Amino acid sequence: LTAASRPPPGSARKAAAPMSDAALAAAVRAAIAVHPEGLEAGPSTLLTAVKEAHPDDFTGVGIQKFKKLLSKVKAQIKEEEEAARIEAAKPKVGSKENCPGRHGLKRFLTNHSSYCCDTCRCYLPEGAPMWGCRICDWDVCEGRCHPAGTTLSDLRADLSGLETRVEALASQSAPDVKTRLALVEAEVHKLEKNLDNAVVADLVKFSALRITEDDARKQKKALIADSEALLAKIEGTFAKLQLSEVEA
């Protein structure tokens, strides 16, 4: 070749560098995963499948080397499958973040004083905030174990729980009804304070749903109105109880 026709240095195509054993092992795993026989497929069959899937990468791999590597890969896969089986057979354990079944925890207020935190084993009084899963019967106390958070959903759940308790007390005639109603009233006032102190930007930030500040502001205003209505209902219940005592 003349100098003019000679290809410039470095322009000639270089031979592909041999692929590493790790790359070959990954290709073998992929071939096993898609092959109908899976782990039962023979070395010749899988080597052919690997070379067909990677025509430029493993052309120099011989059957003997492939057999050795395939044996290691199959052993690793079987170990992984056994470990996964053992892990799946273990009894599921809940935590302060989630229930044993991984359904997620929802905030609620206790409606009696027999609730026990499944994490720290402390008992909670009536009206205490907890996070629980009714499917797994798993409950975690708020503050000590589960972090407290101010969200519109939490505030709405608090108000709903208080409304339920007021409804229940309004239909009772036990001697301590007025005392228990007074405790609920104090909790409603506390909720009102939390609503007043709730920052709209934080309500948006911690919301599970995407909402605007205007949406959060409207929902906060509605919750305040509902809490005021609940206080009025409590006052009406007190008046009825007082009248019943006078008539008795």
N, C-alpha and C positions, 0 to 999 in steps of 0.2 A: 504493500500500500504506500502511496505517496503521502507526504506530509499533509497535503490538502484533503486526501480522502480518509486519512487515519482518524478514527473517532477520538474526540478529546479525552484526556485522562479522567477516569471516574464515570464516564458515560456508559460503559458496558454494564449490562444487567448483572447484578451480583446474585449469587445463589442465596436462596432464603435460608436464614439461620435456623438450625434445628429447634423445634419447640421444646419447652421444658417438660419434665415429668408432671409437674403440677397442671400445666395446660392440657396435657394428654389425659390426666386423671379427670379433669373437668369435662373434657369431651366424652370420656367413657361414661361418666355419670349421666350426661345428657342423652347419650345413646341408649343406656339402660332404661332411662325414664320414659322414652318414647317407644321402645321396642315392645311388641306384644308379649314376649316371653319374659321381659324384665330381667331379674337376676338369674333366671334359668337359661338365658340366651348364652350360646357358646362363644368362645374367644374368636374363632374365625368369623362368625356372623357379626359380632360386635366390632371387630377390627375393620371389616368391610364397611360397616355403617359409619364408623368414625372417619374413614378415608373418603367416603362419599360425601359426608357432611363438611369435611375440611380437605378438599382435594390438593391444596397447596401447602398444607402444614405437616402432615404425618406420613408422607410418601415413603420415607426411609425407615419407618418403624417395622421391625420384624415380628413374626408371630411369637417367638420365644420371649422377647422383652415384653410384648403385649400381655402374654399370659401371666407373667410375674406381677405386672402392674394391675391387671384386672383382678387378680386374686386379692391384692391389698384393698382395692376399691370396694370389692364385694364385701370383704370383711368389715370395712369401715361402715358401709351402708347398713349391714346387719346389726352392728353395734349401735348405730344411731337409732334404728327402728326399735331395738330392744329397750334402749334408754327412754325413748318416747313412750313406749308401752308402759314401762314402769312408772314414769311420771304421770301418765294419764290415769293409772290405777291408784295413785296416792289420793287419800282423802283431801278434798279441797278445804283450804283454811281461809277464813276471812281476815280482814285487816281493818285498820282505821280508815283506809281509803276506799275499800270495796268489800262486798259480801263474798261468801265462798263461791257463789255461782257467777260472779262477775256481772251482775245485772245493773250495778250502779246503786248508789245510796240517794234517798230522797229525804229532804228535811221535813220534820213534823214536830208537833208539840205533844208531849205525853198527856194522855187523858186519865191516868191514874198513877199512883206512886209505887208501882211494882216493876217498873222498867229497870233493867240492869244493863249497863254497858258491857258488851261482849268483848271489849278490848281491855279495859281497866277494872271491870267487875264492880264499879260503883253503882249505887242505886240512885235514881233520879226522882225528884218530887213531881207532883202533878204540874203540868204546864211547862216543863223544862224542854228546851230544844234538843232534839236528837236527829241523827241521820240513820235511816234504816232501809231494809229490804224485806217486804212482807213475804216474798216467795221463799227466801232463805231463813226468815225469822232472825235477822241479824241487825243489831242496833248498836250505834256508837254515840257516845255523848259528845255534845258540841263544846268546844273550848279546850277541854283537857285533852281530848283525843282527836276529834275532827275539827279542823280549823273553822272558825266562824267566818261568815261572809255575808255582806249586805247586798242582796240582789232583790229585784222586784218579786221574783218567784218566792224567795224566802219570806219577804214581808207579807206577801199575799197568803202564804201558807200559815204564817203566824196569826194573821187576822182570821183566816178561815177556822183555825183551831180554836181561837177564842170565841168566835161566833157559835161554834158547835157546843162549847162548854156552857155558854150562856143559855142556849136553847135547852140543854139538859137540866140545868139548875132551875130554870123557870118552871119546869114541870114537876119539881120535887117539893116535898114538904118536910124534909129532915130538919132537925134542930139546928144544924150547922150550915144551912143553906146560905143564910145572910153572910156568914163569915167567909164561906167559899166564894160567894159572889163578890165580896169586897176584894178578895185576892185577885180575882179575874179582872176587876175594875182597875186595880193597880197595874196589872200587866198590860191592859189596854192603854193606860196613860204612858207606860214605858214604851209601848209600840209607837204611840204618837210622837214621842220624843225621838225615837229612832228614825221615824219618817221625816220629821223636821230636820234632823241632822244629816239625812242621806243626801250625798252630793250627786247631782244629776249625771255628771260626767262619769262617776264611779258606777252608777247604776247601768249606764250604757256599756262601760268597760267589762263589767262582770256578768252581763246578761248572756244567757245561753243562746238567745236568739238575737239576730242582728236588728237593732232598733236605733232610732235617731234620738237625739237629746230632747226633741219636741215630744216624741212618743213617751220617753221616760218621764218627762215633766207632767204629761197628762195622766199617766198611770199613777204617779206619785200623788197627784192632786186627788184622783179618784179614791185612792187608798185612805188618804186623810179624811175625806168625806165619809167613807164607810166606817172608819174608826169612830168618828164623831157620832154617827148614827148608832153604832153599837153602844157607846156610852149612854146615849139617850135611852136605848132599850134597857140597859142595866138600871138606870134611874127609874124607869117605869116598872121594872120587875121588883125593885126595892119597895116602891110605893104599893104594889099589889100585896107583897109579903107583909108590909106594915098594916095594911087594911085587913088582911086575913087574921092577923094577931089581935087587932082591935075587936073584930067581929067574934073571934073565939072567946 
